[in-house]
Amino acid sequence: MLQLLSRRWLAAAPNPDDFHPGDLLWERYKHEDAISRWFERVLLWERDDRLLGFSMYFPKDGEVALSLASELDGDTVLVGRMLEAARGLAAHFGKSSPLIASAFTGTALERALRTLGGQPGDTPSFRMNGRALRREDALDAPLPTGWMVRPVSAASEYEQRVAVHLASFERSKVTVAAYERMRQMPGYDPELDLVAVGPDHAIASFALAWFDAETKTGLFEPVGSLPDYRRQGLTRAVLTEGLRRLRARGATRAYVNCQEDSAAAIGLYESVGFQPLQRLWPYTLPEG
């Protein structure tokens, strides 16, 4: 699955049209439900031991995300079969509302969803932001006196790191146990799990970066901060350090997603050089 996404990104560079491999890693290990129910909600589509595509169903929102091999991009027959299987998953999870699938603007998948009767929503689900990472780019962000940015350094900080995450995202189900497990999984780099730490050793902001060596790209997912410490330059400094570390690993571009209506997140990401690239739109599919 990671290789399929990497190949898609290479084919579409520098403006990708699918989720980043880091999105897949985060989705796989982010909390207990993602871990325990992964094999219930993910379907692979193969021919002669070759992966043609995969789908991920999200029971909470009744949505499905589809990814196809580049050479099958927009294959209406395959997309139709994937959607029908997703309806079966929806029934398995007890969902009766219409199925929703997502696609980036102007992609072959978007055209296939329209061909199959999909109706776009009124607003995009989120926007993808990107920036180049050049050797000559100055990556500096001042910190308040006494603060530092560094990786999570010890198991004694895990609970605090998770608490900041939960304070940043109201609907999150991240737990300490899930975070500990994620730290042991392939693709996770502890040197890219960064936090802003104050003079009292308390964590206020964090950003987790994922590096994909095949595409030489990085993704920040997730990024958060305690409400009382926002607009002080802490998260900006964490992101800047993440960009430096990604560049040192060979990344030539970095990406981050945000809600289209989140002015605070958009302002934060633009302050470290990110610009909008793509919008992800929900499509409501007809029954049957």
C-alpha positions as CSV (number, residue, x, y, z in Angstrom):
1,M,0.0,0.0,0.0
2,L,2.8,2.4,0.8
3,Q,4.6,1.5,-2.4
4,L,1.4,2.2,-4.4
5,L,1.1,5.6,-2.8
6,S,4.8,6.4,-3.4
7,R,4.5,5.5,-7.1
8,R,1.4,7.7,-7.4
9,W,3.3,10.6,-5.9
10,L,6.2,10.1,-8.2
11,A,3.9,10.0,-11.2
12,A,2.1,13.2,-10.2
13,A,5.0,15.2,-8.8
14,P,5.2,18.0,-7.8
15,N,1.5,18.3,-7.3
16,P,0.3,15.0,-5.9
17,D,-3.3,13.7,-6.3
18,D,-3.6,11.2,-3.5
19,F,-2.8,10.7,0.2
20,H,0.9,10.7,1.3
21,P,2.4,7.5,2.5
22,G,2.7,9.2,5.9
23,D,-1.1,9.6,6.0
24,L,-1.4,5.9,5.6
25,L,1.1,5.2,8.5
26,W,-0.7,7.6,10.8
27,E,-4.1,6.2,9.9
28,R,-2.8,2.7,10.6
29,Y,-1.4,3.3,14.1
30,K,-3.0,6.5,15.5
31,H,-5.4,5.0,18.1
32,E,-6.8,1.7,19.4
33,D,-9.7,1.6,17.0
34,A,-7.5,2.1,14.0
35,I,-5.2,-0.7,15.2
36,S,-7.8,-3.2,16.2
37,R,-10.3,-2.7,13.4
38,W,-7.9,-2.2,10.5
39,F,-8.5,-5.6,8.9
40,E,-12.3,-5.0,9.1
41,R,-12.3,-1.7,7.2
42,V,-9.5,-2.0,4.7
43,L,-9.9,-3.9,1.4
44,L,-7.1,-4.7,-1.1
45,W,-7.8,-5.2,-4.8
46,E,-5.3,-7.5,-6.5
47,R,-4.6,-9.4,-9.8
48,D,-1.9,-12.0,-10.1
49,D,-0.4,-10.9,-6.8
50,R,-0.2,-7.2,-7.9
51,L,-2.0,-4.6,-5.9
52,L,-4.4,-2.7,-8.1
53,G,-5.8,-0.5,-5.4
54,F,-7.1,-0.3,-1.9
55,S,-10.0,1.2,0.1
56,M,-10.2,2.4,3.7
57,Y,-13.7,2.8,5.2
58,F,-14.2,5.2,8.1
59,P,-17.1,4.1,10.2
60,K,-17.3,7.3,12.3
61,D,-18.1,9.4,9.2
62,G,-19.5,6.8,6.8
63,E,-16.8,7.7,4.3
64,V,-14.4,5.6,2.1
65,A,-11.1,6.6,0.7
66,L,-9.9,5.0,-2.5
67,S,-6.4,4.7,-4.0
68,L,-5.7,3.1,-7.3
69,A,-2.4,2.2,-9.1
70,S,-1.5,5.0,-11.5
71,E,-2.0,2.9,-14.6
72,L,-5.6,2.2,-13.5
73,D,-6.4,5.8,-12.4
74,G,-10.0,6.6,-13.0
75,D,-11.0,3.0,-14.0
76,T,-14.7,3.3,-13.6
77,V,-15.3,-0.4,-13.4
78,L,-12.8,-0.9,-10.6
79,V,-14.0,2.2,-8.8
80,G,-17.6,0.9,-9.0
81,R,-16.6,-2.4,-7.5
82,M,-14.7,-0.8,-4.7
83,L,-17.7,1.4,-3.9
84,E,-20.0,-1.6,-3.8
85,A,-17.6,-3.4,-1.4
86,A,-17.6,-0.2,0.7
87,R,-21.3,-0.4,1.0
88,G,-20.9,-3.9,2.3
89,L,-18.5,-2.5,5.0
90,A,-21.0,0.2,5.8
91,A,-23.6,-2.5,6.5
92,H,-21.1,-4.4,8.6
93,F,-20.5,-1.4,10.8
94,G,-24.3,-0.7,11.0
95,K,-24.3,2.5,8.9
96,S,-27.4,3.2,6.9
97,S,-26.6,6.7,5.6
98,P,-25.5,7.3,2.0
99,L,-21.9,6.3,1.2
100,I,-19.4,9.2,0.8
101,A,-16.2,8.9,-1.2
102,S,-13.5,11.6,-1.4
103,A,-11.3,12.7,-4.3
104,F,-8.9,15.6,-5.0
105,T,-10.0,18.3,-7.5
106,G,-9.4,17.6,-11.1
107,T,-8.3,14.0,-10.7
108,A,-9.3,10.9,-12.7
109,L,-10.9,9.5,-9.5
110,E,-13.1,12.6,-9.2
111,R,-14.2,12.1,-12.8
112,A,-15.0,8.4,-12.1
113,L,-17.1,9.3,-9.0
114,R,-19.0,11.8,-11.1
115,T,-19.6,9.2,-13.8
116,L,-21.0,6.9,-11.2
117,G,-23.5,9.4,-10.0
118,G,-21.5,11.0,-7.1
119,Q,-22.6,14.5,-6.0
120,P,-20.0,16.8,-4.6
121,G,-20.4,18.4,-1.2
122,D,-20.8,22.1,-0.7
123,T,-17.3,22.5,0.8
124,P,-14.0,20.6,0.6
125,S,-13.1,18.2,3.4
126,F,-9.6,19.7,3.7
127,R,-6.8,21.3,1.7
128,M,-3.3,20.0,1.0
129,N,-0.5,22.4,1.4
130,G,3.1,22.0,0.2
131,R,6.4,23.7,-0.1
132,A,9.9,23.1,-1.6
133,L,12.9,22.3,0.6
134,R,16.0,23.8,-0.9
135,R,19.5,23.9,0.5
136,E,19.6,27.6,0.4
137,D,16.3,28.1,2.3
138,A,16.7,29.7,5.6
139,L,14.8,27.7,8.2
140,D,14.8,29.7,11.3
141,A,12.1,30.5,13.9
142,P,12.7,32.3,17.2
143,L,11.5,30.8,20.4
144,P,10.5,32.6,23.7
145,T,13.2,32.6,26.3
146,G,13.7,29.3,28.0
147,W,11.9,27.2,25.4
148,M,13.4,24.5,23.2
149,V,12.3,22.2,20.4
150,R,13.5,18.6,20.5
151,P,12.2,15.0,20.0
152,V,10.1,13.3,22.7
153,S,13.0,12.1,24.8
154,A,11.8,9.5,27.3
155,A,8.9,7.2,28.2
156,S,8.1,9.5,31.1
157,E,6.9,12.1,28.5
158,Y,4.5,9.9,26.6
159,E,1.5,10.7,28.8
160,Q,2.1,14.4,28.5
161,R,2.6,14.2,24.7
162,V,-0.7,12.3,24.4
163,A,-2.5,14.8,26.7
164,V,-1.4,17.7,24.4
165,H,-2.7,15.8,21.4
166,L,-6.1,15.3,23.1
167,A,-6.3,18.9,24.0
168,S,-5.6,19.9,20.4
169,F,-8.2,17.6,18.8
170,E,-11.6,17.2,20.6
171,R,-12.6,14.1,18.7
172,S,-9.3,12.2,19.0
173,K,-9.1,8.7,20.5
174,V,-5.4,8.6,20.9
175,T,-4.2,6.8,24.0
176,V,-0.8,6.3,25.6
177,A,-0.9,2.6,24.7
178,A,-1.6,3.4,21.0
179,Y,1.2,6.0,21.0
180,E,3.6,3.6,22.6
181,R,2.8,1.0,19.9
182,M,3.1,3.5,17.1
183,R,6.7,4.3,18.3
184,Q,7.6,0.7,17.6
185,M,6.2,0.5,14.1
186,P,8.1,0.6,10.8
187,G,8.0,4.1,9.2
188,Y,8.0,5.9,12.5
189,D,11.1,8.0,13.2
190,P,11.5,9.1,16.8
191,E,13.8,11.9,15.7
192,L,10.8,13.4,13.7
193,D,8.4,13.3,16.7
194,L,9.1,16.9,17.9
195,V,7.8,18.9,20.8
196,A,8.2,22.5,22.2
197,V,9.3,22.2,25.8
198,G,9.1,25.1,28.3
199,P,11.4,26.1,31.2
200,D,9.3,24.0,33.5
201,H,9.8,21.0,31.1
202,A,6.2,21.0,30.1
203,I,5.2,20.2,26.5
204,A,3.1,22.8,24.8
205,S,3.2,22.0,21.1
206,F,4.1,19.1,18.9
207,A,4.4,18.0,15.2
208,L,5.0,14.5,14.0
209,A,6.7,14.2,10.6
210,W,6.8,11.2,8.2
211,F,9.6,10.9,5.6
212,D,9.1,8.8,2.4
213,A,12.6,8.1,1.0
214,E,11.2,6.9,-2.4
215,T,9.6,10.2,-3.2
216,K,12.0,12.3,-1.1
217,T,9.0,14.0,0.6
218,G,7.8,14.6,4.1
219,L,4.4,15.0,5.7
220,F,3.4,16.6,9.0
221,E,0.6,14.6,10.6
222,P,-0.6,15.5,13.2
223,V,0.3,19.0,14.4
224,G,-1.1,20.5,17.6
225,S,-0.7,22.8,20.5
226,L,-2.3,23.5,23.9
227,P,-4.9,26.2,23.5
228,D,-3.2,28.5,26.1
229,Y,0.1,28.4,24.3
230,R,-1.1,29.2,20.7
231,R,0.1,32.3,18.8
232,Q,3.4,32.4,20.7
233,G,5.5,31.0,17.8
234,L,5.9,27.5,19.5
235,T,4.3,25.4,16.8
236,R,5.9,27.5,14.1
237,A,9.3,26.6,15.7
238,V,8.4,22.9,15.9
239,L,7.5,22.8,12.2
240,T,10.6,24.7,11.2
241,E,12.8,22.2,13.1
242,G,10.8,19.4,11.4
243,L,11.5,21.0,8.0
244,R,15.2,21.1,8.8
245,R,15.3,17.5,9.8
246,L,13.3,16.4,6.8
247,R,15.7,18.3,4.5
248,A,18.7,16.7,6.2
249,R,17.2,13.2,5.4
250,G,17.0,14.2,1.7
251,A,13.5,15.5,1.4
252,T,13.0,18.0,-1.4
253,R,9.4,18.8,-0.6
254,A,7.1,18.8,2.5
255,Y,3.3,18.7,2.9
256,V,0.7,19.3,5.5
257,N,-3.1,19.1,5.5
258,C,-5.6,21.4,7.2
259,Q,-9.3,22.2,7.3
260,E,-10.3,24.7,4.6
261,D,-12.1,27.0,7.1
262,S,-9.3,27.0,9.7
263,A,-7.8,30.5,9.4
264,A,-5.4,29.8,12.3
265,A,-4.0,26.6,10.7
266,I,-3.7,28.2,7.3
267,G,-1.9,31.2,8.8
268,L,0.5,29.0,10.7
269,Y,1.4,26.9,7.7
270,E,1.8,29.8,5.4
271,S,4.1,31.4,8.0
272,V,6.6,28.5,7.4
273,G,6.3,28.6,3.6
274,F,3.4,26.3,2.8
275,Q,1.0,27.1,0.0
276,P,-2.3,25.5,-1.0
277,L,-2.0,22.8,-3.6
278,Q,-5.1,20.7,-3.6
279,R,-8.6,20.4,-2.2
280,L,-10.2,17.1,-1.1
281,W,-13.9,17.0,-1.9
282,P,-16.6,14.6,-0.5
283,Y,-18.9,12.9,-3.0
284,T,-22.2,11.4,-2.0
285,L,-22.9,8.2,-3.9
286,P,-26.4,7.0,-5.0
287,E,-27.6,3.8,-3.3
288,G,-26.9,0.5,-5.0
